[in-house]
């Protein structure tokens, strides 16, 4: 099976032709698809996810003039929101009938060590957009802190996800956790 077939074929859909996009979208989709399945994208994603979370949190603290208790509550809310968003995306986007999202995630289940991820620049971009949307309804410092906490949850999830797939744990308890 070629690498392009691997990236588009989902388990149980062997032999099903890949989804073809209209010509104007193909010139965007093909390079993004190649980028999304590269080691560079994995490394750049881990780095950019971590950096954007630190930048948003630092900006929130620097420009927020926040009360410590309310800032701590904002961070806890951000981590909770991340947990909900991750569950919702995993459940309905990656395991739903969503075409390329489902195909890429199904491929990840077949080859957990493969490099299937969103293009590295998309999550940080989405986190910045989220911060701007939050700033429409709450004070900018808290909006930055909330988005930064969500981004930190995403970065921590990404790092732990990579670790459980590439590291062979010696402890039976950690091995069981990594196999789940």
Secondary structure as GFF3:
##gff-version 3
##sequence-region A 1 180
A	DSSP	alpha_helix	3	8	.	.	.	ID=ss1
A	DSSP	alpha_helix	23	36	.	.	.	ID=ss2
A	DSSP	alpha_helix	39	64	.	.	.	ID=ss3
A	DSSP	alpha_helix	68	88	.	.	.	ID=ss4
A	DSSP	pi_helix	89	94	.	.	.	ID=ss5
A	DSSP	alpha_helix	100	110	.	.	.	ID=ss6
A	DSSP	alpha_helix	120	135	.	.	.	ID=ss7
A	DSSP	alpha_helix	140	166	.	.	.	ID=ss8
A	DSSP	alpha_helix	172	179	.	.	.	ID=ss9
###
